[in-house]
């Protein structure tokens, strides 16, 4: 595997190109964040590297991790990782959603803006979660199809009636009721929620094509 970009510990502007020791691992999935990365092997082990600041979930919050390092995630039973900008999330096979890293603008959903360097439970009964590699907004869909959001809300991009600057805890987005969300596309200024057509048709009072996208921000 090759990696390009700001790989140097001093974050120089010239490119870093190298072979990683992760080549010896049987990688199933890569997860790319703003300043850090994760890999999941085919036997379910997780590795992380990059600018730490608590993002890697190792219990530390300083310095760089320049080589892929095995992460102690076995007890969380993660099915996937969701790296963001200053933080990371992990979704377990049982539907438990965890977050860790820097709590900038409420990104951890823990009621704090401080760093939490280990996975900490946010929500249960979650079927999917979303963030972006350059943002601190988050959304999660629970198994009852209710949509929750937290993090930065300066431009009302979380879909709340309130325009408060941050949401420190997950809050239900009730502006369009309960829908089958198939995907969420997130940027710094807005969020687009994509609904599943086939499932949407069974809902009462569905708006046909007008309900394909809900656009906040």
C-alpha positions as CSV (number, residue, x, y, z in Angstrom):
1,X,0.0,0.0,0.0
2,X,1.2,3.5,-0.8
3,X,0.3,6.7,0.9
4,X,0.7,10.2,-0.5
5,X,0.5,13.7,1.1
6,X,1.4,15.2,4.4
7,X,3.1,12.1,5.7
8,X,6.1,13.9,7.3
9,X,5.9,14.5,11.1
10,X,6.4,18.2,10.4
11,X,3.5,18.3,7.9
12,X,5.7,19.7,5.1
13,X,4.0,20.8,1.9
14,X,5.9,18.3,-0.3
15,X,4.6,14.8,-0.7
16,X,5.6,11.8,1.3
17,X,5.6,8.5,-0.7
18,X,6.3,5.2,1.0
19,X,5.6,1.6,1.5
20,X,3.8,0.8,4.7
21,X,4.3,-2.2,7.0
22,X,0.6,-2.8,6.5
23,X,1.5,-4.5,3.3
24,X,2.0,-7.7,5.3
25,X,-1.6,-7.6,6.5
26,X,-4.6,-9.0,4.8
27,X,-6.7,-5.8,4.5
28,X,-10.4,-6.0,4.0
29,X,-11.4,-2.3,4.3
30,X,-9.7,1.1,4.6
31,X,-11.3,4.0,6.4
32,X,-9.8,7.5,5.6
33,X,-10.3,10.5,7.9
34,X,-9.1,14.1,7.8
35,X,-5.8,13.5,9.6
36,X,-5.8,9.8,10.4
37,X,-6.7,6.4,8.9
38,X,-7.8,3.0,9.9
39,X,-7.6,-0.4,8.3
40,X,-9.7,-3.5,9.0
41,X,-8.1,-6.9,8.2
42,X,-10.1,-9.9,7.0
43,X,-9.8,-11.5,10.4
44,X,-11.4,-8.5,12.0
45,X,-8.4,-6.7,13.5
46,X,-8.1,-2.9,13.3
47,X,-5.0,-0.8,12.7
48,X,-4.6,3.0,12.8
49,X,-2.1,5.6,12.0
50,X,-1.8,9.4,11.5
51,X,-2.1,12.5,13.6
52,X,-3.4,11.2,16.9
53,X,-5.0,13.9,19.2
54,X,-7.1,11.0,20.6
55,X,-8.5,10.1,17.2
56,X,-6.9,6.7,17.1
57,X,-8.6,5.4,20.3
58,X,-5.5,4.2,22.0
59,X,-5.9,6.1,25.2
60,X,-3.3,8.8,24.3
61,X,-3.9,12.2,22.7
62,X,-0.5,13.5,21.7
63,X,1.9,13.1,18.7
64,X,1.9,11.2,15.5
65,X,1.5,7.5,14.8
66,X,3.6,7.1,11.6
67,X,3.2,3.4,11.1
68,X,0.0,1.3,11.2
69,X,-0.5,0.2,14.8
70,X,-2.8,-2.6,16.1
71,X,-5.7,-1.1,18.0
72,X,-7.2,-2.6,21.2
73,X,-10.8,-2.7,19.8
74,X,-11.7,-6.4,20.4
75,X,-14.1,-5.8,23.3
76,X,-16.2,-3.3,21.2
77,X,-17.0,-5.8,18.5
78,X,-16.8,-3.1,15.8
79,X,-18.3,-3.9,12.4
80,X,-17.0,-0.6,10.9
81,X,-15.1,2.6,11.7
82,X,-16.2,6.1,10.7
83,X,-13.3,8.6,10.9
84,X,-14.0,12.3,10.8
85,X,-11.9,15.3,11.1
86,X,-11.0,15.7,14.8
87,X,-12.8,12.5,15.9
88,X,-13.7,9.0,15.0
89,X,-16.7,6.7,15.5
90,X,-17.2,3.0,15.6
91,X,-20.3,1.0,15.1
92,X,-20.5,-2.5,16.7
93,X,-22.2,-5.5,15.3
94,X,-24.8,-5.1,18.1
95,X,-25.7,-1.6,17.0
96,X,-23.8,0.4,19.7
97,X,-22.2,3.6,18.4
98,X,-19.0,4.9,20.0
99,X,-17.0,8.1,19.5
100,X,-13.5,9.2,20.5
101,X,-11.0,12.0,19.8
102,X,-11.2,15.7,20.1
103,X,-14.7,17.0,21.1
104,X,-14.5,20.2,18.9
105,X,-18.0,21.7,18.6
106,X,-19.6,18.7,20.2
107,X,-18.4,16.2,17.7
108,X,-18.3,13.3,20.2
109,X,-21.9,13.7,21.4
110,X,-20.8,13.4,25.0
111,X,-21.7,16.8,26.2
112,X,-18.1,18.0,26.2
113,X,-15.7,19.7,23.8
114,X,-12.7,18.0,25.5
115,X,-10.7,15.1,24.2
116,X,-11.8,11.6,25.0
117,X,-9.0,9.3,23.7
118,X,-10.9,5.9,24.1
119,X,-14.2,4.7,22.5
120,X,-17.2,5.9,24.5
121,X,-20.8,4.9,23.9
122,X,-23.1,7.5,22.3
123,X,-26.2,5.6,21.1
124,X,-27.5,2.1,21.0
125,X,-29.7,0.4,18.4
126,X,-28.0,2.2,15.6
127,X,-27.9,0.7,12.1
128,X,-25.6,3.3,10.4
129,X,-23.8,6.5,11.2
130,X,-22.3,9.2,9.1
131,X,-19.7,12.0,9.2
132,X,-17.1,13.6,6.9
133,X,-13.3,13.7,6.9
134,X,-13.3,17.5,7.1
135,X,-16.2,18.2,9.4
136,X,-17.4,17.8,13.0
137,X,-21.1,17.1,12.2
138,X,-22.6,13.7,12.7
139,X,-25.7,11.7,12.0
140,X,-27.0,8.3,13.0
141,X,-30.0,6.2,11.9
142,X,-31.4,3.9,14.6
143,X,-33.2,0.6,13.8
144,X,-36.5,2.4,14.3
145,X,-35.5,4.6,11.3
146,X,-35.3,7.7,13.6
147,X,-32.5,10.1,12.5
148,X,-30.2,11.7,15.1
149,X,-27.6,14.5,14.7
150,X,-25.0,16.3,16.8
151,X,-22.0,18.5,16.4
152,X,-21.7,21.8,14.6
153,X,-25.0,23.5,13.8
154,X,-23.9,27.1,13.1
155,X,-25.8,27.2,9.8
156,X,-28.7,24.9,10.9
157,X,-27.1,22.1,8.9
158,X,-28.3,19.5,11.4
159,X,-31.9,19.9,10.4
160,X,-33.1,21.2,13.8
161,X,-35.5,24.0,14.2
162,X,-33.0,25.5,16.7
163,X,-30.1,27.4,15.2
164,X,-27.9,26.9,18.3
165,X,-24.2,26.8,17.4
166,X,-23.6,23.2,18.6
167,X,-25.5,20.1,19.6
168,X,-23.4,18.5,22.4
169,X,-25.6,15.4,22.5
170,X,-27.4,13.4,19.8
171,X,-30.8,15.0,19.1
172,X,-33.6,13.5,17.0
173,X,-34.2,15.3,13.7
174,X,-38.0,15.6,13.5
175,X,-38.4,18.1,10.7
176,X,-39.5,15.4,8.2
177,X,-40.8,12.6,10.4
178,X,-39.6,9.0,10.3
179,X,-38.2,7.8,7.0
180,X,-35.9,5.0,5.6
181,X,-32.6,6.8,5.2
182,X,-30.3,5.1,2.7
183,X,-27.4,7.6,2.8
184,X,-26.3,10.9,4.2
185,X,-23.9,13.2,2.4
186,X,-22.2,15.8,4.7
187,X,-20.1,18.9,4.1
188,X,-19.2,21.8,6.3
189,X,-22.1,23.9,5.3
190,X,-24.9,21.5,4.5
191,X,-26.2,17.9,4.8
192,X,-28.2,15.9,2.2
193,X,-30.3,13.0,3.4
194,X,-31.1,10.4,0.7
195,X,-34.2,8.3,1.2
196,X,-34.8,4.8,-0.1
197,X,-37.5,5.0,-2.9
198,X,-38.9,1.6,-2.5
199,X,-39.3,1.8,1.3
200,X,-40.5,5.4,1.1
201,X,-43.5,4.3,-1.0
202,X,-45.0,2.3,1.8
203,X,-45.1,5.3,4.2
204,X,-48.4,7.2,4.6
205,X,-48.6,10.7,3.1
206,X,-45.3,10.2,1.1
207,X,-44.5,13.1,-1.2
208,X,-43.3,11.0,-4.2
209,X,-40.3,12.5,-5.8
210,X,-40.2,15.6,-3.6
211,X,-39.1,13.4,-0.8
212,X,-36.0,12.0,-2.5
213,X,-33.7,14.5,-0.8
214,X,-33.9,16.6,2.4
215,X,-31.4,19.4,2.3
216,X,-30.3,21.2,5.4
217,X,-28.1,24.3,5.7
